[in-house]
């Protein structure tokens, strides 16, 4: 054990002196997360408050009812509402870009209800399709209520009601419905954009950080120092253990630094510390194991470099580091589960929703990756040693 | 000619590295494929409905929702599954129908527990909510009509409900008409026209070309370190010629990669690029800019490993700032100005013009800007390389 620790200490000192570990492990991911945050920040997480203008050209009670409904919604803060004297003025403000959509009730609307005519017009800006759709939906809520009353009257008359009692029937038809949609619950296991970007960059670069330890084994073999270490009176596994420990320590140091730095500098919110720590430990183990497999498969340090870069980039892309793969195809989402990156990001999402204990499934999966990786690396190395 | 000899050498060195073969030719297409799979799908919002049994009212609600072409309805028995789907971002929102809904409504009573809407974090959750409310209103209208009719005439509720269903379609009344006014923002329109996948691919080709050139800077550092560059100087050639030769080599690789991506994605995935007379000059100039950037990086720094990392950093950072990750259309006005300090933004503007039907003549400004970038970078690279070669180290 002491020999392994010596190997680790030597490697760590070498790496830190080299400065490339610090660059790749901290500076670059942090810089990228910052740039991405600057570029993308504030786009996705905006509060959606559509701006509407309403023009009521009718004097009747029905039109006033729509205006009151809209004013009520505006008072709740869900929309930003202004009024215009007529249709032309309302449309002008939409064309100018001041308003996202105009809602117009034409003259004769209230009178036309009894005869079945009169439409409410929604004129939206082509640059605000979502706001336009919401305006149309609000307007439909209003017109649907009118149509519902007409249906009640028509049904009553159809089953034998007395036409002379229409007034009473209309009044009765105004009763509230039986169904009320209750709202308020929000299900959100997704990381906010800043944290997602920070986590993505962190987990992407950790694969490059941990590669130092395991591939230095190949470098030492090439340089001839490995043979001399083997000749020393130390247990044969201590060199490998030492190298592995180097990778793990570098990886944990890098990720921890990134968590702290992105929290302090970018406002990322990683979540419950215990959960995050568990995920960091697990993903560092998994990435070390995977990089160990690639190192075992390679014959020279140059080859290992290629194999490791390709593996890290492929798994990163598939794992959702560059763009969110879970929003697409079902099978793509399933495929992404073969990457530790996706499990790391999901684990963080679960911690965000459920606290530290939410990390458990992801940690379990990452430990499974580690076990598979270590076994595979060991098998490959043994076969190579024999041949 | 010395210049071509130097260029040929640079190309051969670059291609001998297997990693480059992967990153230059295979990975870009893979990524475009992945992007297509991720973003080329449906544009409908997903709504999960939980707890809709076989009852007449809950199935009616689901029917109303399914009739809406803008949403895709997924049904499940478990409200937990519905919540998880929304939490993970797969569905925009969920409608949870309580047990006993059909029984209560059948008896003419309001249900003890009302339907609940679970919103996800997406901005479209609000629109989905009002859509769900509209569907519930349709069903409710028939229930109320039946109740009123039954109360007024003494007919039984079931018969009244059947009558209401039958005549519901024919009942006139005010409707809502939706139109648009005003001129569509040009950028938005062209973006929508080209299709999301095409725009994403335009971004990727620029990102990769630039990234490859930057990471290839390590080859130049190696050549400096090994003294090869200095020996080239010993031959009857000038620093300028060396720069031209090395740049030409990188330019060739960059251009080949870019054209390969354009043709490959066009043939394999149907990505749109527009008239060749439009995109070829844009790509060529951008490839020149990339080579210049790579040369500058390789001439300025001395540590290969560090520079590899820095190349990745600058490649991704400038790409992001230039609109290669998030489309320029979605940038704030300030960030759009910042973006135009990168060559990427100009190239993307050019692609947009060409896909929108333009050709060589329409992208004059963009070509000029890219030319400016190229000249500046190559000049700086020449100065840096001369300084490093003529130093005594």
Interface residues (C-beta under 8 A of the other chain):
Chain A: X18 X19 X20 X23 X24 X28 X31 X32 X35 X36 X38 X39 X40 X42 X43 X46 X48 X78 X91 X94 X95 X96 X97 X102 X109 X112 X113 X116 X117 X118 X119 X120 X121 X122 X123 X124 X125 X126 X127 X130 X132 X133 X134 X136 X137 X138 X139 X140 X141 X143 X144 X145 X146 X147 X148 X150 X151 X152 X154 X155 X156 X158 X159 X160 X161 X165 X168 X169 X172 X173 X175 X177 X178 X179 X180 X181 X182 X183 X185 X186 X187 X188 X189 X190 X303 X305 X306 X309 X310 X313 X314 X317 X318 X322 X323 X324 X325 X326 X327 X328 X329 X332 X333 X349 X353
Chain B: X17 X18 X19 X22 X23 X27 X30 X31 X34 X35 X37 X38 X39 X40 X41 X70 X83 X84 X86 X87 X88 X89 X90 X94 X104 X105 X108 X109 X110 X111 X114 X115 X116 X117 X118 X119 X120 X121 X123 X124 X126 X127 X129 X130 X131 X132 X133 X134 X136 X137 X138 X139 X140 X141 X142 X143 X144 X145 X146 X147 X148 X149 X151 X152 X153 X155 X159 X160 X163 X164 X167 X168 X171 X172 X173 X174 X175 X176 X177 X178 X179 X180 X181 X182 X183 X184 X185 X188 X189 X303 X305 X306 X309 X310 X312 X313 X316 X317 X320 X321 X325 X326 X330 X331 X332 X335
